């Protein structure tokens, strides 16, 4: 796949991220050890999915943007800014 490959699309990446967040994290209270364990599982699965789909830096950046958007725009009322930054940085370490 080239730098600007169409597969998977940005929409497909968003769907994958949101799907895993909804499956694994929706019923878990944020900023708990249970959430951290589930979140690590989500990150590991997304990393494996990215590898399996041959995502290069450009698409991994899109993946990271999708993860960050969930925390900054959808979960920002449920935890502190410091916790959001911690979760975003955990993902950045992988992607």
N, C-alpha and C positions, 0 to 999 in steps of 0.2 A: 504494500500500500504506500502510496506517495504521501507527501506532506499534507496535501489538501484532499485526501481521499474522502469519498462520500459515505463510505460504510465503516462503522455505523455512523448514522447521522447524529447531529446534536440532539435532535428530538429523541432518538433511540437511547442515547446516553442518559438524557434526563429521565426517561421512563425507567431505565435500569436502576438508576440511583434512587428515584422516588419509590419504585417498587420494593427495593430492599429495605429502605428506611421504613416504609409502611409495614412490611412483613415482620421485621425484626426489632424495630425501635418504637413503634407507635404506642405500644402498651407498657413501655418501660419508662420509669421516671428518670429524666435527664439528671446528670451530675451524681449518679450513684454507681457503685461498683458493678451492678447488674447492667446498667446502660453501657459502661465502659467495655465490659466483656462482649456485649452484643455489638457495639460499634466496631470493636476490633475485628469481629467476625465479618461484619459488612465490608470493612476496608479490605480484608484478606480476600473475600469473594470478588470484590470489584477489581482488585489487582490481578487475580487469576483470570477474570473475564477480559480485562484489558490485554493481558498477555496472549490469551487464546484468540483474541480478535486482531492481534497485531497492531494495537494502538500505538502510534508514535507519539512524540512529544506534543504535537498540536492537539491530537484527540485526548491525550491525558490531561492537557490543560483544560479542555472542555469538561472533562470528567471532574476535575478539581473545582472548576467554577460552579458546576452543578451542586456538588457537596457543600461548598461554601455558601451558596445561595440558600440552601435549606436551613443552615444554621443562622445566617444573618437576617433572613427575611421571614422565616416561618417559625423558628424556635427562639427568637430573640426575647420574647416575652416570658420565657420559661426558665431562664437561667441568666447568670451574669455575663457581661461582656468578656471577662477574663476566661470564663469557662468556654464560651463560644470560641475564643481565640485558641484555647488549648485543643479543642476538638478539630478545628480547622488546621492547626499546625500538625496534629497527628496525621491527618490525611496528606498534608504537604510532604511529610517525611516519606510517605510511600509513593506519591505520584509526582 
